[in-house]
Amino acid sequence: MAPVKYTCESCGGTEDAEALQAVHRIYLETDGEGRVVGEQVLPGIERWCVACRTIYPNHGADQA
């Protein structure tokens, strides 16, 4: 029987359950010049693959 695959909630790719980690998505806030001036951490927990965790801003769900 083939292993069960799960979906990354960021990119939609499929991975084994062990490859996905629980994270909080972060939206960066920028000024008119494109400089980061703040961030908004979303309260919901999503499961992301390693590629998305590397490329996109996030906090591990276990981080304070």
Backbone hydrogen bonds, N-H to C=O, Kabsch-Sander energy under -0.5 kcal/mol:
donor,donor_aa,acceptor,acceptor_aa,energy
6,Y,15,E,-3.6
8,C,13,G,-3.2
9,E,47,R,-3.1
12,G,8,C,-1.5
15,E,6,Y,-2.9
19,A,16,D,-1.4
20,L,16,D,-0.6
20,L,17,A,-1.0
21,Q,48,W,-2.4
23,V,46,E,-3.0
24,H,59,H,-3.1
25,R,23,V,-0.5
25,R,44,G,-0.5
26,I,57,P,-1.6
27,Y,40,Q,-2.7
28,L,26,I,-0.5
29,E,38,G,-3.0
31,D,35,R,-2.1
34,G,31,D,-1.9
37,V,29,E,-3.2
38,G,29,E,-1.3
40,Q,27,Y,-2.9
41,V,39,E,-0.5
42,L,25,R,-2.8
42,L,40,Q,-0.6
46,E,23,V,-2.7
48,W,21,Q,-2.5
48,W,46,E,-0.6
53,R,49,C,-2.2
54,T,50,V,-1.6
55,I,51,A,-2.1
56,Y,52,C,-2.5
59,H,24,H,-1.9
61,A,22,A,-2.5
63,Q,60,G,-2.3
